[in-house]
Amino acid sequence: MKRRIAAIILACTTAFSLTACASKADVTAKAANVEENEIVDGKFKETKHITVEVYDRGNDGGSDPTNNMYTEYIKKGMLEDHNVDVDFVAVPRWTETEEINNLLAAGTAPDVCLTYSYPTIQTYANMGGVLDLKPMLDEHGDELKNLNDWLGDTNIYWDLDMQTNNLWAIEGKRANARRIITYMRKDWLDKLGLEEPTNKDEFYKCICAFRDNAKELLGDDADKMVPFSISYDVGWRAALLIESDMDPDITDKEFYVNGFDDRKLLQNGTKEAIKTLNEWYHENLLWNDFALYSAGDSTEDDMMKAGYVGAFQHNWDYPFRNGDDSIQSNLQRMVGEDAKYVAVDCFENSKGDTLKFVDSTAGDRKIFFPATNKEPLASLMYLDWISAPEHIQYLQIGDKGVTHNELDDGAVEVIAAEGDAIMNSGNNTDYTITCNGLHLDTEEKTLLSTAHSYSPCDPADVEQAIEYSEKDMKHSVNVKTPEIKSETGMSETLGAKRDVIYDTAIVADPAEFDKVWDDGIADYLSAGGQAIIDERKSAFESVYGSSENIDK
């Protein structure tokens, strides 16, 4: 069936130059645009071209993120189904916020962008550099069946500004809410006759035992022992310790007001957790050089692979990622088949629960279109196409016999791939940008397959990690307040200050800990943190009145 799409380009191609009235030339241009956007049976009459951001993770032995089996699948499918030609633009994963800032400022950002930093999007939206998706979705939303079915209103409109009705980004969906878990060397526990810890005190005794028995565990490499490893990103890598010191009954209001920083710097209880790390640091239980290496550096991973690290907290599947180059696989090759990390669940709060603060289905990557996007409709069709269940499934598991096998119980077992079939990220999330986490045609198949999706790692170890990471979850709520203007442009500045506060407080002389911490927080607050707190408090109360919690 043939239909014409009114040109949305005139309304949103650029936010910098709109005209108030249409001249004869305008009318002619509009007619030309309508003709160019003619669609027949879901396909543009004239070929469209869009560019899409993809993360470059710099994996050793990985595939080219802009040219591999999966990019070809997408390019071929989009061309055949919609007559849209797609090119991928690589952006370094570990400096993505800085790089996206640079691309937006230069006007060279890809048509389809993604970032974990919503403040970055808001900053450029305020300058007219981001397209408002709301008008486009109002006009074409019913045509985007796959996007609607997968994301639903929750994720599509999560970031809708209730005052202005602007929608600057769509939230990708978390197929599961697993976040962070603690890992520990099972073979070391066995060698020392220790059980897997079930509380903080037992965990502390285990890492002390690792330190005290370094010679037995590492021989001539005893001086390389790291009982418990953290990185410069303390708020992520010690998250479960921090959360165990927070009030398990924290109100939605308090969590939001103090929650601009997603590493929980300003939450009540964080100082106590960092003081514990300070004590552990001076007891030689932490990696001495944790603060020296920035995002993307492989030094810590290399230590884990070499067998020098006893325990760490990280993404729930971290040691299993990257197939034959995973931490677990390298550890077993270098140390022995019995060497492995297993998940433990041992950071209990005041109620005795191992509570984990996790996101809703939103809170993942934010997808947006810069104002330089000349093909917003084609870009929306791209998001719809990659949200189709059959496309998500193919991108996540690839071809039978090449990237996966099918097991007797119906599970899909991912196998080590070679060449351009190598996935640079778990479940190929760099291409399934609307989906983070394995999502197959049935839930049972998905769970079974997840345990088998980290070949050559033992599925039983993955199952234990799934069980512990899903235990005692506390999901975030969507606080719908007006834009917090004091947050604009502050994400990187305050994020850098936060890291310095965490790092310097941990290494501080214990007698100076309180002063170092308090001075750091005071500097953070004076640099903009307090203004954000005050505005968030006012905004929350303007919407929810005297309520401390939001009706779920």
Helices and strands as residue ranges (DSSP letters): E 2-3, H 9-12, H 24-36, E 39-40, E 43-44, E 48-56, H 69-82, E 84-92, G 93-95, H 96-106, E 113-115, H 118-126, H 133-140, G 141-143, H 145-156, E 170-171, E 173-174, E 180-185, H 186-191, H 200-212, H 214-218, G 219-224, E 226-229, H 234-237, H 239-244, H 252-257, H 270-282, H 299-306, E 309-315, G 318-320, G 323-325, H 327-335, E 341-344, E 356-358, E 366-368, H 376-386, H 389-397, E 404-406, E 412-414, G 419-421, G 426-428, E 435-436, H 443-451, H 459-469, E 473-475, G 485-487, H 491-507, G 510-512, H 513-524, I 525-529, H 530-544
